[in-house]
């Protein structure tokens, strides 16, 4: 396991703050109550480790299958439905959404290999990620990847807690399946807009792993 580069500044800041608080803790609270001081130390350490866990990148064997559409994120499948897209497409698509909790790995991966033909940032609200309108009203970053089988649109969606979306998918760039293309700090949600007729191999409520779990076939 490694720590994602997006966590470097955040972890350093939290480590500094926790260090200062513990210095104050042992300087002033310890003489009064050693037990209470150690309890505060443990709580601060637990908080620091929790923040570090947000940016973990566990080692895993990634799926490599041209017929598979792989989960772009760790989390739970919360939506599978036919929708009329609000951008890029003029025809219905199948929306498949993966909700990421703060405890999940927050790396986002491309579900298929291909070229990036569209990349658009949308400012917006910060509704909770499971809100029905979060897909269209929240701050989000949309990417379309294209290969010989077709196109897939992905939306990285910010939420009430996750307010920092990182996106590395520049138009014209080429990615392999399961390559990292972004990161959402502290969780939220990723939507996939798939062609009608795509064979869905997951169901609502399934727990999935980014780069590993096959969500659909095409």
NUNUVO-221420 format. One line per field, with one value per residue (C-alpha): residue number from 1; residue in three letters; chain; x, y, z. Coordinates in Angstrom, 3 decimals. Each point is the difference from the previous one (the first is absolute). Last residue first. Layout:
BEGIN
nr	c(NUM|...)
rest	c(ALA|...)
kette	c(A|...)
xx	c(X|...)
yy	c(Y|...)
zz	c(Z|...)
end
This chain:
BEGIN
nr	c(218|217|216|215|214|213|212|211|210|209|208|207|206|205|204|203|202|201|200|199|198|197|196|195|194|193|192|191|190|189|188|187|186|185|184|183|182|181|180|179|178|177|176|175|174|173|172|171|170|169|168|167|166|165|164|163|162|161|160|159|158|157|156|155|154|153|152|151|150|149|148|147|146|145|144|143|142|141|140|139|138|137|136|135|134|133|132|131|130|129|128|127|126|125|124|123|122|121|120|119|118|117|116|115|114|113|112|111|110|109|108|107|106|105|104|103|102|101|100|99|98|97|96|95|94|93|92|91|90|89|88|87|86|85|84|83|82|81|80|79|78|77|76|75|74|73|72|71|70|69|68|67|66|65|64|63|62|61|60|59|58|57|56|55|54|53|52|51|50|49|48|47|46|45|44|43|42|41|40|39|38|37|36|35|34|33|32|31|30|29|28|27|26|25|24|23|22|21|20|19|18|17|16|15|14|13|12|11|10|9|8|7|6|5|4|3|2|1)
rest	c(UNK|UNK|UNK|UNK|UNK|UNK|UNK|UNK|UNK|UNK|UNK|UNK|UNK|UNK|UNK|UNK|UNK|UNK|UNK|UNK|UNK|UNK|UNK|UNK|UNK|UNK|UNK|UNK|UNK|UNK|UNK|UNK|UNK|UNK|UNK|UNK|UNK|UNK|UNK|UNK|UNK|UNK|UNK|UNK|UNK|UNK|UNK|UNK|UNK|UNK|UNK|UNK|UNK|UNK|UNK|UNK|UNK|UNK|UNK|UNK|UNK|UNK|UNK|UNK|UNK|UNK|UNK|UNK|UNK|UNK|UNK|UNK|UNK|UNK|UNK|UNK|UNK|UNK|UNK|UNK|UNK|UNK|UNK|UNK|UNK|UNK|UNK|UNK|UNK|UNK|UNK|UNK|UNK|UNK|UNK|UNK|UNK|UNK|UNK|UNK|UNK|UNK|UNK|UNK|UNK|UNK|UNK|UNK|UNK|UNK|UNK|UNK|UNK|UNK|UNK|UNK|UNK|UNK|UNK|UNK|UNK|UNK|UNK|UNK|UNK|UNK|UNK|UNK|UNK|UNK|UNK|UNK|UNK|UNK|UNK|UNK|UNK|UNK|UNK|UNK|UNK|UNK|UNK|UNK|UNK|UNK|UNK|UNK|UNK|UNK|UNK|UNK|UNK|UNK|UNK|UNK|UNK|UNK|UNK|UNK|UNK|UNK|UNK|UNK|UNK|UNK|UNK|UNK|UNK|UNK|UNK|UNK|UNK|UNK|UNK|UNK|UNK|UNK|UNK|UNK|UNK|UNK|UNK|UNK|UNK|UNK|UNK|UNK|UNK|UNK|UNK|UNK|UNK|UNK|UNK|UNK|UNK|UNK|UNK|UNK|UNK|UNK|UNK|UNK|UNK|UNK|UNK|UNK|UNK|UNK|UNK|UNK|UNK|UNK|UNK|UNK|UNK|UNK)
kette	c(A|A|A|A|A|A|A|A|A|A|A|A|A|A|A|A|A|A|A|A|A|A|A|A|A|A|A|A|A|A|A|A|A|A|A|A|A|A|A|A|A|A|A|A|A|A|A|A|A|A|A|A|A|A|A|A|A|A|A|A|A|A|A|A|A|A|A|A|A|A|A|A|A|A|A|A|A|A|A|A|A|A|A|A|A|A|A|A|A|A|A|A|A|A|A|A|A|A|A|A|A|A|A|A|A|A|A|A|A|A|A|A|A|A|A|A|A|A|A|A|A|A|A|A|A|A|A|A|A|A|A|A|A|A|A|A|A|A|A|A|A|A|A|A|A|A|A|A|A|A|A|A|A|A|A|A|A|A|A|A|A|A|A|A|A|A|A|A|A|A|A|A|A|A|A|A|A|A|A|A|A|A|A|A|A|A|A|A|A|A|A|A|A|A|A|A|A|A|A|A|A|A|A|A|A|A|A|A|A|A|A|A|A|A|A|A|A|A)
xx	c(-20.082|0.056|-0.946|1.076|3.170|1.660|3.783|1.116|-2.034|-1.474|-3.742|-2.595|-3.318|-3.069|-1.577|0.956|3.055|0.533|-1.715|0.040|0.089|-3.111|-0.250|3.534|1.509|-0.023|2.239|-0.458|2.660|-0.861|1.141|3.226|2.355|2.090|-1.131|2.871|0.542|1.050|1.727|0.471|-2.534|-0.074|2.847|-0.195|0.574|0.117|-1.750|-2.104|1.783|-1.010|1.798|-2.972|0.082|-3.324|0.008|-3.194|-0.654|-2.025|-3.357|0.726|2.134|-0.792|2.520|-2.082|0.934|-1.219|0.561|0.564|-0.068|1.472|3.003|1.057|-1.229|0.273|-2.261|0.786|-2.241|1.165|-2.559|-1.302|-3.511|-3.214|-0.160|1.156|-0.771|-3.673|-1.113|1.846|2.376|3.086|-1.266|-0.497|3.087|-1.217|1.501|3.007|0.245|3.395|0.049|2.210|-0.902|1.833|2.232|1.368|-0.539|0.322|-3.020|-1.237|2.383|1.125|-0.917|2.013|-2.078|0.493|-3.096|-0.451|-1.337|-2.812|0.136|-3.296|0.177|-2.569|-1.147|-1.950|-1.169|-0.213|-2.762|0.838|1.413|3.306|2.609|-1.877|-3.201|-0.369|-3.477|-0.080|-0.424|0.644|2.557|0.699|1.580|2.895|2.240|3.577|3.433|0.345|0.078|-1.709|1.032|-1.798|1.061|0.350|3.602|0.982|2.915|-1.160|2.442|1.859|0.120|2.420|-1.863|0.142|-0.671|-1.027|-3.012|1.937|2.389|-2.945|-1.104|3.583|0.058|-3.359|1.126|3.172|-2.070|-2.278|2.962|1.706|-3.235|-0.241|3.666|-0.660|-3.084|2.007|2.856|-2.374|1.059|3.694|-1.000|-2.484|2.384|3.190|-1.238|-3.086|1.717|2.593|-2.787|-1.879|3.144|0.697|-3.620|0.160|3.292|-1.150|-3.261|1.940|2.408|-2.891|-1.851|3.077|0.965|-3.500|-0.304|3.183|-1.818|1.452|1.317|-1.130)
yy	c(-4.540|-1.449|1.612|0.779|-2.119|0.406|0.516|3.482|1.618|-2.528|-0.611|-0.590|-0.944|1.861|0.512|-2.811|-1.009|-1.681|2.595|-1.049|3.218|0.315|3.761|1.394|0.843|3.192|-0.618|2.014|0.395|0.988|1.625|-0.845|2.025|1.543|-1.090|-1.278|-0.199|-1.852|-3.084|-2.659|-2.827|-0.702|1.753|3.702|2.234|3.796|2.148|1.894|0.031|-2.520|0.981|1.014|0.916|0.730|1.847|0.588|-3.447|0.627|1.160|-1.631|0.376|-2.058|-1.604|-0.648|-2.627|-0.134|-3.213|-0.246|-2.768|-3.442|1.213|2.346|3.249|1.521|2.891|2.054|2.098|1.849|0.886|2.693|-1.081|0.687|-2.759|-3.179|1.448|0.304|-3.372|0.642|-2.897|2.225|2.491|3.350|2.119|2.365|0.813|0.734|-2.241|-1.103|-1.508|-2.600|-1.579|-2.224|-1.977|-2.978|-3.612|-2.823|-0.778|0.672|2.950|0.195|2.307|-0.148|0.655|-3.244|-0.364|1.082|3.448|-1.747|-0.378|-0.384|-1.760|1.023|-1.784|2.107|-1.808|2.395|1.799|2.016|3.463|-0.639|2.613|1.473|-0.267|-3.711|-1.558|-2.830|-3.774|-1.373|-1.685|2.077|-0.700|-2.370|0.085|1.144|-0.216|1.902|-0.197|-3.417|-1.984|-0.144|-3.354|-1.125|1.227|-1.918|0.981|0.134|1.429|-2.134|2.030|1.969|2.423|3.738|1.862|3.658|-0.133|-2.364|2.833|2.036|-2.925|-0.450|3.651|-0.298|-3.168|1.787|2.903|-2.385|-1.939|3.204|1.225|-3.264|0.308|3.470|-1.249|-2.752|2.348|2.382|3.444|-0.131|-1.599|2.738|2.947|-1.086|-3.402|1.426|3.117|-2.161|-2.334|2.901|1.195|-3.479|-0.458|3.329|-0.883|-3.522|1.434|2.434|-2.687|-2.387|2.657|1.016|-3.568|-1.395|0.718|-2.049|-3.172|-2.002|-3.504|-3.536)
zz	c(-24.028|3.497|3.308|3.552|0.104|3.407|0.019|-1.041|2.756|2.398|0.299|2.715|-1.587|1.297|-3.402|-2.345|-2.015|-3.392|-2.208|-3.659|-2.055|-2.162|0.368|0.008|3.420|2.068|3.030|3.185|2.710|3.566|3.240|1.880|2.183|-2.794|-3.439|-2.149|-3.734|-3.129|1.407|-2.658|0.322|-3.758|-1.790|-0.665|-3.013|0.179|-2.583|2.536|3.357|2.654|3.246|2.158|3.692|1.693|3.326|1.914|1.448|3.172|-1.402|-3.336|-3.129|-3.082|-2.347|-3.099|-2.566|-3.591|-1.938|-3.749|-2.590|-0.629|-2.036|2.806|1.531|3.483|0.990|3.110|2.231|3.123|2.625|2.339|0.874|-1.923|-2.642|1.752|3.445|-0.982|1.379|3.326|0.772|-0.193|2.589|-1.720|-0.632|-2.697|-3.372|-2.177|-3.081|-1.367|-3.489|-1.644|-3.325|-2.497|2.372|-1.929|0.987|2.499|2.144|3.549|0.474|3.621|2.892|3.247|3.128|1.940|2.191|3.630|-0.905|-1.918|-3.782|-1.860|-3.382|-2.620|-3.146|-2.484|-3.126|-2.942|-1.888|-3.146|-0.662|1.773|0.993|2.964|2.041|-0.650|-0.398|2.513|0.195|3.476|2.249|3.116|3.408|-0.751|3.090|0.389|-1.575|-3.252|-3.796|-0.021|-3.058|-3.342|-1.425|-3.630|-0.259|3.141|2.253|3.618|2.543|2.548|3.196|2.176|2.218|-0.744|3.245|-0.026|2.313|2.289|0.890|1.326|2.191|1.231|1.113|1.764|1.794|1.133|1.320|1.897|1.426|1.162|1.618|1.939|0.990|1.403|1.859|1.672|0.871|1.748|1.239|-0.936|-3.355|-0.917|-0.366|-1.744|-1.178|-1.697|-1.309|-1.743|-1.114|-1.562|-1.787|-1.388|-1.093|-1.857|-1.715|-0.908|-1.390|-2.197|-1.247|-0.701|-2.000|-1.994|-0.947|-0.519|-3.709|-0.511|0.998|2.886|-0.707|0.769)
end
